[in-house]
Amino acid sequence: MGAAESRQGRGIDQDHDDQEKKKGESSTGSGSGTALAVGAAVGTALLAVAWGVSRYRSNDSDDRDQVPITNYFQDLPDVEIQKRMKAIGELVQLHSPHFICFQLSTFRPVDVISAPLGNSKLGRELSVTETKVGSNKSLVVATSHLKSSCADPNDPNSQYHQFKRERLLQAKEALTILQKYLNVIFCGDMSWNEKKDGEFPLPDGWVDAWTKLKGEEKGYTFDTKSNEMLNGNYPHFRMRSDRILCNLKGFRLDNIEIIGKDRIPDLSYQRNKKMLPVLPSDHYGLLLTICT
């Protein structure tokens, strides 16, 4: 089993954005030990995390070789962070990860190629790792966090339009770097909103796994309406911020679903004089399964 990590930061507001870290990293592990190690790391070291996982299922358990890939983003570092990290570790164990992608962590994996993206003042990077899957097929998994979209898009004097240009350049640069690989999955918090940013600049051959498999079905991963943890924290806001983008020649997309929507039992916190439930993250996760 392997793991991929990106230490790009994330912030719904500018204060969080200013705290983002710079390094991007990746590591490898084996079996359930990987998930246990992740659980330990997230319980003690992380302030915010975006992660992706995949697992390899042999023919002993299915008549197909399957590799699920998950993307997950975590923020609100002041809210029950250790218990939420433990919950994310349990989700990692549940899905038996082959790849795990983190952002803004102090976990230091190995075997990673990191490339800086544009002129980011926060040191945003594209982190890439490669492994062999199934019948020795090469699979590349990459992760990053593009420029956040916290400014007001309706205010012509806000920084939103500057952020939008930076985000577009970072997206194009990351995809250009990844074009050389035969089978590649790029997951992360893209901070993208089609209503304001237009279509994501996917080159020929690339697909957005959610729209490819779900069509017009909404796939909000940051949703202040359905995520009770966010009630009272933000205005009404729904966005498919987190995505899994694919350019695959030797694999096919099988299924994608949203995960991490259940509250943590017997856990709540107070915000703006309201008692709110606690979820593993203020973002939902995505679980993608690809097959050989």
Steps between C-alpha positions, in 0.01 A plus 500: 500500500604858450409847611522843342496824692481868410559768762324773306290709731133587485286778636135586461591838639814702447625440854521128434645565157785701654587205724548250218823303487732455208630144470355221286589141573419132440570170672457125476394241756343157514172335596295608798813651654462791261153584627609463861795728439274753336261486793785569738638781287172680451413470866809687613648701217247645257331837505314453173504214254390414152555138421453250225507124534489207266502128566587202287257213508633171367306239306459304823226742605365615164519401135654838419805687620372814672675814618277742695637856531369740764544873541427668832563848640503605867486845658373670820815411697356643823213250514568164669795444269638180657163325507431604141842376391425169669173484305688561175746227598205265546371591155844424358494159671146435377601551137834314529710769328762442237564873446442768761531871417531761773523878504638718774647224717825439682515138386812461286467232232756406235517417129334814372554738215400854596465784252421861601190649338533849355591794716313382809598702807395205714723251322224293340636186340393205292599177676528186288566134576507194271441130564416174324146364525342175388696335219792740548317800359643839586265736685587856600311680776546875546357747747496872562286782629435781256462862601203531733192699405423676827456851359162633384446426128227765480728783609702633203750649744557179696794263456273233355590580141871492580449168680305369200787578262753336733279193539461464123876527442570244773245256355647527151855466627419189706323332210787584264746333740279189523442466124815288458358212704297220342268438795456786744252612765509857630298557815475784748318812604478686172302792652305502174153640437372479143248777558783746562810333358361341183578144395805333649778507233525126436717406199383241247488153654436624855169456683350619824410170668187637668341648187606200291332251733219710651412741221297795626466364855621752756821400673555776753797433725478834681135547591387733776142382453544125556816496714361582845850571627499819291162636607556845642859520376451603140222643284307263274769358273513180292800413287659196334838618619674162525552296185663194352623555146617209288696426185501121475599268218532168687215540748131587489281695738263278698324696775521819706326595822509764772625386840545649846149640539425345838541695822739369765284349779467689827713791381398863455648849515373854552515762226320833503302392808377186323585139586592320181589138419853409400585315178840366392540805278331817386542348152353169387725242338486328163559129446576402142546142385689426179542155344763342280 
